């Protein structure tokens, strides 16, 4: 069985990430301090070339709610500054941003990942994709990385106001397939090097039986 204790432990960890972030004002002030140090302005995303180079070597790190807000044009010109939690300013509305996930639940299948997502969705500081995205592991992250944010499955879930982004709203996706894919791991490391990963495990025999029942209930053929 999936233990409630295990899920509660993960939720407590996620809640701590949100709860220790301080007030929204403090977070915006912190973001501006960091941006100033890098030679950039986090409010207008008017990155200088020096700031761009500094960001390229200073990969985004910290809590999943940390944000780097940049223009869409800057992201296209300098792909190396994109990382977990990066938000792209909308081309038409400067008060709207489209954010990359800062937290990814990679599996395992039938180990309580949907339950975890459902509980996280109850928190006002979480925005998660409603369905499994399946973006990594198929060779799309190198040339089609922009589609990760603007995919029909995620464009609504990871689009928020600039105010909410600065407040530290955590963007999340859940795709259990990732845990079994070496390609997905490499692509995540390349596109979102500082992303936080959550892996939920389950007693192997119980997980295998649950997965078998899951496929049989959908009339999937498991053998040739």
C-alpha positions, -999 to 999 in steps of 0.1 A, spaced: 0 0 0 10 36 -5 17 50 30 0 81 40 30 88 62 53 90 31 30 114 13 26 135 44 64 137 47 67 150 11 39 175 17 56 187 48 88 192 28 70 211 1 51 232 26 84 241 43 97 253 9 67 276 6 64 286 42 100 297 47 100 321 18 90 351 39 67 379 28 61 388 -9 78 421 -3 109 404 11 110 381 -19 107 409 -44 134 428 -26 156 397 -26 150 392 -63 160 428 -70 191 425 -49 202 394 -69 193 411 -102 214 441 -93 243 419 -84 241 403 -118 237 436 -136 200 431 -145 166 444 -134 142 417 -124 112 439 -127 117 450 -163 139 421 -173 162 446 -191 193 424 -189 227 439 -198 251 417 -218 273 415 -187 243 404 -166 234 378 -192 268 363 -191 268 363 -153 235 345 -153 248 319 -177 275 310 -152 254 315 -121 227 289 -127 194 295 -108 194 278 -75 175 278 -42 139 271 -34 114 260 -61 95 293 -57 126 314 -67 120 333 -99 140 348 -126 119 370 -149 132 377 -184 119 388 -217 110 363 -244 135 379 -267 163 376 -241 155 339 -237 156 333 -274 190 351 -277 205 335 -246 191 301 -241 217 294 -214 199 317 -189 167 296 -189 164 273 -159 139 259 -135 114 285 -124 124 310 -151 94 331 -162 91 347 -196 73 380 -199 43 378 -222 49 395 -255 17 415 -253 11 420 -216 40 429 -194 19 420 -163 17 383 -174 44 357 -174 48 321 -186 70 300 -163 90 269 -165 84 243 -138 105 246 -107 95 212 -94 90 179 -113 75 147 -99 92 120 -119 74 90 -106 71 62 -100 39 51 -117 13 38 -93 32 51 -63 9 79 -53 21 106 -76 -15 118 -85 -24 119 -48 6 141 -41 -3 164 -70 -39 166 -58 -28 176 -23 -3 202 -37 -31 216 -59 -50 225 -27 -22 251 -18 -26 285 -33 11 288 -39 12 258 -64 4 257 -100 6 222 -116 -1 209 -151 -35 191 -150 -21 163 -172 12 145 -176 33 166 -200 57 139 -213 81 166 -226 114 151 -217 129 120 -232 119 125 -268 146 149 -281 125 180 -279 143 199 -252 172 211 -274 153 227 -303 117 229 -291 124 240 -255 101 270 -258 71 246 -264 75 233 -229 60 265 -216 36 272 -244 23 236 -249 -15 234 -248 -12 212 -217 8 237 -197 3 272 -212 -28 279 -190 -14 262 -158 20 279 -159 8 313 -169 3 337 -140 5 374 -132 38 390 -127 28 397 -91 22 360 -83 55 350 -100 74 375 -77 54 361 -47 71 327 -53 43 306 -68 57 271 -74 51 256 -108 50 218 -110 45 190 -134 41 153 -128 51 127 -154 59 92 -139 75 81 -172 106 103 -164 119 80 -137 125 52 -161 141 73 -189 178 81 -190 171 104 -219 146 124 -199 171 128 -171 198 141 -194 174 165 -211 161 178 -177 197 184 -166 204 203 -198 173 225 -199 165 229 -162 198 221 -143 186 233 -109 150 218 -110 139 201 -78 129 165 -85 104 144 -64 105 106 -67 78 86 -49 86 49 -43 64 20 -33 69 -16 -22 79 -32 -56 55 -61 -56 25 -39 -47 35 -13 -73 39 -40 -100 5 -55 -92 -11 -21 -92 5 -12 -125 -6 -46 -140 -42 -40 -129 -41 -5 -142 -31 -17 -177 -55 -46 -177 -84 -24 -167 -77 -4 -199 -75 -35 -220 -38 -29 -227 -18 -59 -240 12 -66 -217 26 -95 -237 29 -105 -274 
